[in-house]
């Protein structure tokens, strides 16, 4: 069972972060939040959540390399590390539109 968790946790965390980031973006762009000062702190909040997500993914990548979380199989630990790095890269990729493009247009 731990082997399945080692392989599925990195991309599951990425999926939850992707869903959460864009749900938060949609909430900020809804008709109730567009007015006033919400536009001023929308981008810093989204970037902060993204940075926290990247930090959580890096912590998970380090934790999955220990024998406590993953079995003794080195190949499984290598694959989980590659999946963790793919999740971090994907998170950086999904953060680019939120950082570079003006929101709510």
C-alpha positions in Angstrom: 0.0 0.0 0.0 2.9 2.4 0.7 4.2 1.8 -2.8 0.9 3.1 -4.3 1.1 6.2 -2.0 4.7 6.9 -3.0 3.7 6.9 -6.6 0.4 8.8 -6.4 1.0 11.4 -3.7 3.1 13.8 -5.7 0.7 14.2 -8.6 -2.3 14.1 -6.3 -0.9 17.1 -4.4 -0.3 18.8 -7.7 -3.9 18.2 -8.8 -5.3 19.5 -5.5 -3.1 22.6 -5.8 -4.1 23.2 -9.4 -7.8 22.9 -8.5 -7.4 25.1 -5.5 -5.4 27.8 -7.2 -7.8 28.2 -10.1 -10.9 27.9 -7.8 -9.4 30.8 -5.8 -8.7 32.7 -9.0 -12.3 32.1 -10.1 -13.5 33.3 -6.7 -11.5 36.5 -6.9 -12.9 37.1 -10.4 -16.5 36.6 -9.4 -18.8 39.6 -9.5 -18.7 40.1 -5.7 -14.9 40.3 -5.5 -14.0 42.4 -8.6 -14.9 45.7 -7.0 -12.8 47.7 -4.7 -9.4 46.7 -3.3 -9.7 43.0 -4.0 -7.8 43.5 -7.2 -4.8 44.9 -5.3 -4.2 41.8 -3.2 -5.5 39.1 -5.6 -2.1 38.4 -7.3 0.0 38.4 -4.1 -2.4 35.9 -2.5 -2.3 33.6 -5.6 1.5 33.8 -5.7 1.7 33.1 -2.0 -0.5 30.0 -2.3 1.5 28.8 -5.2 4.8 29.2 -3.3 3.3 27.3 -0.4 2.3 24.6 -2.8 5.8 24.4 -4.2 7.2 24.2 -0.7 4.8 21.4 0.2 5.7 19.5 -2.9 9.5 19.8 -2.2 8.9 18.7 1.4 7.0 15.7 0.1 9.8 14.9 -2.4 12.3 14.8 0.5 10.0 12.8 2.7 9.4 10.2 0.0 13.1 9.5 -0.3 13.2 8.1 3.2 12.8 4.4 3.9 10.1 5.2 6.4 7.7 6.3 3.7 8.7 4.3 0.7 9.8 0.6 0.8 13.4 -0.4 0.4 13.1 -0.5 -3.4 15.4 2.2 -4.8 13.7 2.2 -8.1 10.4 3.1 -6.4 12.1 6.0 -4.6 13.6 7.2 -7.9 10.3 7.1 -9.7 8.6 9.0 -6.8 11.4 11.6 -6.9 10.9 12.1 -10.7 7.1 12.4 -10.2 7.7 14.9 -7.4 10.0 17.0 -9.6 7.4 16.7 -12.4 4.8 18.0 -10.0 7.0 21.0 -9.0 7.6 21.8 -12.6 3.9 21.6 -13.4 3.1 23.9 -10.5 5.6 26.5 -11.7 4.0 26.1 -15.2 0.5 26.7 -13.9 1.6 29.7 -11.9 3.0 31.5 -14.9 -0.4 32.7 -16.2 -1.4 33.8 -12.7 1.8 35.8 -12.3 2.3 37.2 -15.8 -1.2 37.9 -17.1 -3.5 40.5 -15.5 -6.4 38.8 -13.8 -10.2 39.0 -14.3 -10.4 40.0 -18.0 
